[in-house]
């Protein structure tokens, strides 16, 4: 069976391959005191543990060097998001956010790491060691910048372009850290990353609306007789249930299509990615179990349920094959 490529995936794949082939010199890390670098990685580890239990758990299954690198990547992404989502008092507004983001772009993508900035130091060391194309990091910052204006997305294709910027870039950088057999892994990484971001979007509808954002495709809302007023009213009725069933079914299909790509990763990283994918996919079941109410509660998977799933996830990661 051939891997399915939908029309909306084609421009995203073009962005992915363009960044993959970008010819940039790797950054340099000059740290005389190795303890400073170790402390920088520890700081990134603490950020990951605080802000993402699922990512922190999944990364535990990686060898130490790869585990430290993906957590440095997470800290870089977290900092990038926070510049837009949590600006310092007195520095709110689109102009201030854009200026702060551009300043962060210059500091975080410098060719020579700043040893006094732990996230930048660890992230630059990880980029250097695993030869992560800088263009992916640039694309991520560009993706996060879209949130400054709190835009709406008319179509699903437009939404997936946003998903590429804020999520697929992360997946593709993670793939460089984990290791892969060939560029054939890129379409799978793209599908999985979009699936993960769509899960975030479905889980956080209420939270995002209260922040002034709506990521659901407006065209698809209208297809089910819904509009922004219905999201604001936070009413779970038959229209909303049908809309959410449609979204979840498509989301699950992307997970199914993405998972065979795990076989194209280096063996010591397959379980970690399988855990991340399955833990996030389980959020969809929690949304269903609570009657699609994503307004008054945030869907999640308890620590006990995560642990219960690990043996089955491990078995699947050992037997999966690419298409």
C-alpha positions as CSV (number, residue, x, y, z in Angstrom):
1,X,0.0,0.0,0.0
2,X,1.4,3.4,-1.0
3,X,1.6,6.3,1.4
4,X,-1.3,8.6,0.9
5,X,-0.4,12.3,0.2
6,X,-3.3,14.7,0.3
7,X,-3.4,18.0,-1.6
8,X,-2.9,20.1,1.6
9,X,0.3,18.1,2.4
10,X,2.1,19.0,-0.9
11,X,3.0,22.6,0.0
12,X,4.1,21.5,3.5
13,X,6.3,18.8,2.1
14,X,7.9,21.5,-0.2
15,X,8.7,23.6,2.9
16,X,10.1,20.6,4.7
17,X,12.4,19.5,1.8
18,X,13.5,23.1,1.2
19,X,14.6,23.4,4.8
20,X,16.1,19.9,4.8
21,X,18.4,20.8,1.9
22,X,19.3,24.3,3.1
23,X,23.1,24.7,3.1
24,X,24.1,26.4,6.4
25,X,27.2,26.2,8.5
26,X,26.7,24.5,11.9
27,X,26.8,26.8,14.9
28,X,29.8,26.8,17.2
29,X,29.9,26.1,20.9
30,X,32.9,27.4,22.9
31,X,32.5,26.6,26.6
32,X,35.6,26.3,28.7
33,X,33.8,25.0,31.7
34,X,31.8,21.9,30.8
35,X,29.8,22.3,34.0
36,X,28.2,25.4,32.5
37,X,26.9,23.4,29.5
38,X,25.7,20.6,31.7
39,X,23.8,23.1,33.9
40,X,22.2,24.6,30.7
41,X,20.9,21.1,29.7
42,X,19.6,20.6,33.2
43,X,17.7,23.9,33.0
44,X,16.1,22.8,29.8
45,X,15.2,19.4,31.4
46,X,13.4,21.3,34.3
47,X,11.4,23.4,31.8
48,X,10.3,20.2,30.0
49,X,9.3,18.5,33.3
50,X,7.2,21.5,34.3
51,X,5.5,22.3,31.1
52,X,4.9,19.0,29.3
53,X,4.5,15.8,31.2
54,X,3.8,13.8,28.1
55,X,6.9,15.0,26.3
56,X,9.0,14.5,29.4
57,X,7.8,10.9,29.8
58,X,8.3,10.1,26.1
59,X,11.8,11.5,26.0
60,X,12.8,9.3,29.0
61,X,13.1,6.4,26.6
62,X,15.9,8.1,24.6
63,X,19.6,7.6,25.2
64,X,21.1,10.4,27.4
65,X,22.6,12.5,24.6
66,X,19.4,12.4,22.5
67,X,17.2,12.9,25.6
68,X,19.1,16.1,26.5
69,X,19.0,17.4,23.0
70,X,15.2,17.0,22.5
71,X,14.6,18.7,25.9
72,X,16.8,21.6,24.8
73,X,14.7,21.7,21.6
74,X,11.5,21.7,23.8
75,X,12.9,24.6,25.9
76,X,13.7,26.6,22.7
77,X,10.1,26.0,21.5
78,X,8.6,26.8,24.9
79,X,10.6,30.1,25.1
80,X,9.5,31.0,21.6
81,X,5.8,30.4,22.4
82,X,6.0,32.3,25.7
83,X,7.4,35.4,24.0
84,X,4.0,35.7,22.2
85,X,1.7,34.1,24.8
86,X,3.2,35.5,28.0
87,X,4.8,38.9,27.3
88,X,6.3,40.9,30.3
89,X,4.1,43.5,31.9
90,X,4.2,46.7,29.9
91,X,5.4,45.0,26.7
92,X,2.0,43.7,25.5
93,X,0.8,44.3,22.0
94,X,1.7,43.1,18.5
95,X,4.5,45.5,17.9
96,X,6.2,44.6,21.1
97,X,5.7,40.9,20.6
98,X,7.1,41.1,17.0
99,X,10.2,43.0,18.2
100,X,10.8,40.5,21.1
101,X,10.4,37.6,18.7
102,X,13.0,39.1,16.3
103,X,15.4,39.7,19.1
104,X,15.0,36.1,20.2
105,X,15.5,34.9,16.6
106,X,18.9,36.7,16.6
107,X,20.0,35.4,20.0
108,X,18.8,31.8,19.6
109,X,20.1,31.3,16.1
110,X,23.4,32.9,16.6
111,X,26.4,31.1,15.0
112,X,28.3,31.3,18.3
113,X,26.4,30.4,21.5
114,X,26.0,32.8,24.4
115,X,27.2,30.9,27.4
116,X,25.3,33.2,29.8
117,X,21.9,32.1,28.3
118,X,21.2,28.5,29.3
119,X,18.5,27.7,26.7
120,X,20.5,29.3,23.9
121,X,23.6,27.4,25.0
122,X,22.0,24.0,25.2
123,X,20.0,24.5,22.1
124,X,23.0,25.7,20.1
125,X,25.0,22.7,21.3
126,X,22.2,20.3,20.3
127,X,21.9,22.0,16.9
128,X,25.7,21.7,16.4
129,X,25.9,18.1,17.5
130,X,23.0,16.7,15.6
131,X,23.4,19.1,12.6
132,X,19.8,20.4,12.7
133,X,19.1,22.6,9.8
134,X,18.7,26.2,11.0
135,X,15.9,26.8,8.5
136,X,13.5,24.6,10.5
137,X,14.1,26.8,13.5
138,X,13.5,29.9,11.4
139,X,10.3,28.4,10.1
140,X,9.1,27.6,13.6
141,X,9.6,31.2,14.7
142,X,7.7,32.4,11.6
143,X,4.9,30.0,12.5
144,X,4.7,31.3,16.1
145,X,4.6,34.8,14.8
146,X,1.2,34.1,13.2
147,X,-0.3,34.0,16.7
148,X,0.6,37.7,17.2
149,X,-2.4,38.8,15.1
150,X,-4.6,36.1,16.5
151,X,-5.8,35.1,13.0
152,X,-8.6,32.9,11.9
153,X,-8.2,30.0,9.5
154,X,-10.9,29.8,6.8
155,X,-9.9,26.3,5.5
156,X,-8.3,23.2,6.8
157,X,-5.5,23.6,4.3
158,X,-4.7,27.1,5.8
159,X,-4.8,25.6,9.3
160,X,-2.3,22.9,8.3
161,X,0.1,25.6,7.1
162,X,0.1,27.0,10.6
163,X,0.5,23.5,12.0
164,X,3.6,23.1,9.8
165,X,5.2,26.2,11.3
166,X,4.5,25.5,15.0
167,X,4.6,21.7,15.0
168,X,6.0,20.0,11.9
169,X,9.2,21.9,12.2
170,X,9.6,20.6,15.7
171,X,9.0,17.0,14.5
172,X,11.5,17.4,11.7
173,X,14.1,18.8,14.1
174,X,13.4,16.0,16.5
175,X,13.9,13.5,13.7
176,X,17.4,14.8,13.2
177,X,18.2,14.2,16.8
178,X,16.6,10.7,17.0
179,X,18.2,9.6,13.7
180,X,16.6,8.2,10.6
181,X,17.3,5.9,7.7
182,X,16.5,8.2,4.9
183,X,14.5,11.3,3.8
184,X,11.6,8.9,3.2
185,X,10.8,9.5,6.9
186,X,9.9,13.1,6.2
187,X,6.2,12.6,5.0
188,X,5.6,10.4,8.1
189,X,7.0,13.0,10.4
190,X,4.9,15.7,8.8
191,X,1.7,13.6,9.2
192,X,2.5,12.9,12.9
193,X,3.4,16.5,13.7
194,X,0.2,17.8,12.2
195,X,-1.8,15.1,14.0
196,X,-0.2,16.2,17.3
197,X,-1.0,19.8,16.7
198,X,-4.6,19.1,15.7
199,X,-5.0,17.2,18.9
200,X,-3.8,20.2,20.8
201,X,-6.2,22.4,18.9
202,X,-9.2,20.1,19.7
203,X,-8.2,19.8,23.3
204,X,-7.7,23.6,23.9
205,X,-10.8,25.1,22.1
206,X,-12.1,26.7,25.2
207,X,-8.7,27.9,26.5
208,X,-7.8,29.3,23.1
209,X,-11.1,31.1,22.8
210,X,-10.6,32.8,26.1
211,X,-7.2,34.0,24.8
212,X,-8.9,35.5,21.8
213,X,-7.9,32.7,19.4
214,X,-9.8,30.2,17.3
215,X,-7.9,27.6,15.3
216,X,-10.9,25.6,14.0
217,X,-11.4,25.9,10.3
218,X,-14.3,28.4,9.8
219,X,-15.4,26.7,6.6
220,X,-15.9,23.4,8.4
221,X,-17.7,25.0,11.3
222,X,-20.2,26.4,8.8
223,X,-20.6,22.9,7.2
224,X,-22.0,21.7,10.6
225,X,-24.2,24.8,11.1
226,X,-21.8,26.4,13.6
227,X,-20.0,29.8,13.8
228,X,-17.8,31.7,16.2
229,X,-20.9,32.6,18.3
230,X,-21.4,28.9,19.0
231,X,-17.9,28.5,20.2
232,X,-18.3,31.6,22.4
233,X,-21.5,30.2,23.9
234,X,-19.7,26.9,24.6
235,X,-22.8,24.8,24.1
236,X,-22.3,21.1,23.4
237,X,-25.2,20.2,21.1
238,X,-25.7,17.7,18.3
239,X,-24.1,20.1,15.8
240,X,-21.0,20.3,17.9
241,X,-20.8,16.6,18.5
242,X,-21.0,15.9,14.8
243,X,-18.4,18.5,14.1
244,X,-16.0,17.1,16.7
245,X,-16.6,13.5,15.5
246,X,-15.5,14.6,12.1
247,X,-12.4,16.3,13.4
248,X,-11.4,13.4,15.6
249,X,-11.9,10.8,12.8
250,X,-9.6,12.8,10.5
251,X,-7.1,13.3,13.3
252,X,-7.0,9.5,14.1
253,X,-6.5,8.7,10.4
254,X,-3.4,10.9,10.4
255,X,-2.0,9.1,13.4
256,X,-2.6,5.7,11.6
257,X,-0.8,6.9,8.5
258,X,2.1,8.4,10.4
259,X,2.9,5.5,12.7
260,X,4.6,3.2,10.1
261,X,7.2,5.9,9.7
262,X,8.5,5.0,13.2
263,X,10.3,2.0,11.5
264,X,12.4,4.5,9.6
265,X,13.9,6.0,12.8
266,X,16.9,4.7,14.6
267,X,16.0,1.8,16.8
268,X,16.9,3.6,20.1
269,X,14.4,6.4,19.3
270,X,11.4,4.4,18.1
271,X,9.8,3.8,21.5
272,X,10.0,7.5,22.5
273,X,8.1,8.6,19.4
274,X,5.6,5.8,19.7
275,X,4.9,6.8,23.3
276,X,4.5,10.5,22.3
277,X,2.1,9.6,19.5
278,X,0.0,7.2,21.5
279,X,-0.3,9.4,24.6
280,X,-1.5,12.3,22.5
281,X,-3.9,10.1,20.5
282,X,-5.4,9.0,23.8
283,X,-6.5,12.6,24.4
284,X,-9.0,12.1,21.6
285,X,-10.7,9.3,23.5
286,X,-10.9,11.4,26.6
287,X,-12.6,14.2,24.6
288,X,-15.1,11.6,23.5
289,X,-15.6,10.2,26.9
290,X,-16.6,13.6,28.2
291,X,-19.2,14.2,25.5
292,X,-16.9,16.5,23.4
293,X,-16.9,19.2,26.1
294,X,-13.7,21.0,25.4
295,X,-15.0,24.3,26.9
296,X,-15.2,23.7,30.6
297,X,-12.4,21.1,31.0
298,X,-9.1,20.3,29.4
299,X,-8.8,16.7,28.2
300,X,-5.9,14.7,29.5
301,X,-4.6,11.2,30.2
302,X,-3.8,10.3,33.8
303,X,-0.3,9.1,34.7
304,X,-1.8,5.7,35.6
305,X,-3.4,5.3,32.2
306,X,-0.2,6.3,30.5
307,X,1.7,3.6,32.4
308,X,-0.9,1.0,31.5
309,X,-0.5,1.7,27.8
310,X,3.3,1.4,27.8
311,X,3.6,-2.4,27.2
312,X,1.3,-2.3,24.2
313,X,3.1,0.8,22.8
314,X,6.4,-1.0,23.2
315,X,5.2,-4.1,21.3
316,X,3.8,-1.9,18.5
317,X,7.0,0.0,18.2
318,X,8.9,-3.3,17.7
319,X,6.6,-4.6,15.0
320,X,5.6,-1.5,12.9
321,X,6.8,-1.5,9.3
322,X,6.9,1.4,6.8
323,X,4.4,1.3,3.9
